[in-house]
Amino acid sequence: MRTINLIVIHCSASRADRDFTEEDLEVCHRRRGFNGTGYHFYIRKNGDIKTTRKIERIGAHAKGYNAHSIGICYEGGLDCHGRPADTRTEWQIHSMHVLILTLLRDYPGCRVCGHRDLSPDLNGNGEIEPEEWIKACPCFEVKEFCSKM
């Protein structure tokens, strides 16, 4: 079993007004050269949690962090105009909460962060600020979300 010390939250970067199934995600990742979906879990708009990669398999979701992390992705992340936005439904928020708490019970001490929080700290102040984000994913503040759990 591999060591897990990080849980990374992602969005699928798909529009909120369109469905993007776990099958669509699989096709998208295979087209990018991955050997299947890179995330371990996918949360649909209706709150269904889909296991898309066994935890024992190293993910393909956060370059440089995959060996010791679990990737969770929610369906959405773009508004109906294609702009980054927190499009999570109440069901997704609930399911994400339950999934993270379950994983933290199984892997105590893990850090939970958003994909954008792994961007380089360009000014060296110890904080990843919006102007330093490589991407907006997951389009919400994970630290704030986790503080409410």
Residue pairs with C-beta under 8 A, 6 or more apart in sequence:
1 56
2 56
2 58
2 67
2 68
3 68
4 55
4 68
4 69
4 70
4 107
4 110
5 68
5 69
5 107
5 109
5 110
5 111
6 65
6 68
6 69
6 70
6 110
6 111
6 112
6 113
7 69
7 70
7 72
7 100
7 103
7 104
7 107
7 110
7 111
7 112
7 113
8 61
8 62
8 65
8 69
8 70
8 71
8 72
8 113
8 114
8 115
8 118
9 72
9 73
9 74
9 96
9 112
9 113
9 114
9 115
9 138
9 142
10 39
10 61
10 62
10 71
10 72
10 73
10 74
10 114
10 115
10 137
10 138
11 73
11 74
11 75
11 76
11 77
11 78
11 87
11 137
11 138
11 139
12 20
12 25
12 42
12 73
12 74
12 75
12 76
12 77
13 77
13 78
13 84
13 137
14 20
14 24
14 75
14 76
14 77
14 78
15 76
15 78
15 79
15 80
15 82
16 76
16 78
16 79
16 80
16 85
16 87
17 80
19 45
19 75
20 75
20 76
21 44
22 37
22 42
22 44
22 50
22 52
25 37
25 39
25 42
25 52
25 73
26 36
26 37
26 52
29 36
29 37
29 38
29 60
30 36
34 60
35 60
36 52
36 53
37 52
37 53
38 53
38 59
38 60
38 61
38 71
39 52
39 53
39 59
39 61
39 71
39 72
39 73
40 51
40 52
40 53
40 54
40 55
40 59
40 70
40 71
40 72
41 49
41 50
41 51
41 52
41 70
41 71
41 72
41 73
41 99
42 49
42 50
42 52
42 72
42 73
42 74
42 75
43 49
43 50
43 72
43 73
43 74
43 75
43 92
43 95
43 96
43 99
44 50
44 75
44 92
45 75
45 76
45 89
45 91
45 92
46 89
46 91
47 89
47 91
47 92
47 94
47 95
48 95
49 95
49 98
49 99
52 73
53 59
53 71
55 70
58 66
58 67
59 66
59 69
59 70
59 71
60 66
61 69
61 71
61 73
61 115
62 69
62 71
62 115
62 118
64 118
65 118
70 103
70 107
70 110
72 96
72 99
72 100
73 138
74 88
74 92
74 96
74 138
75 92
76 87
76 88
76 92
77 84
77 85
77 86
77 87
77 136
77 137
77 138
77 139
78 84
78 85
78 87
78 139
79 85
79 87
84 136
84 137
84 139
85 139
86 139
86 140
87 139
88 96
88 140
93 145
96 145
97 149
100 112
100 146
100 149
101 149
103 110
104 110
104 112
112 142
112 146
113 142
113 143
114 137
114 138
114 140
114 141
114 142
115 135
115 137
115 138
116 128
116 133
116 134
116 135
116 136
116 137
116 138
117 128
117 142
117 143
118 128
119 128
119 132
119 133
119 134
119 135
120 128
120 132
120 134
121 127
121 128
121 132
122 132
123 129
123 132
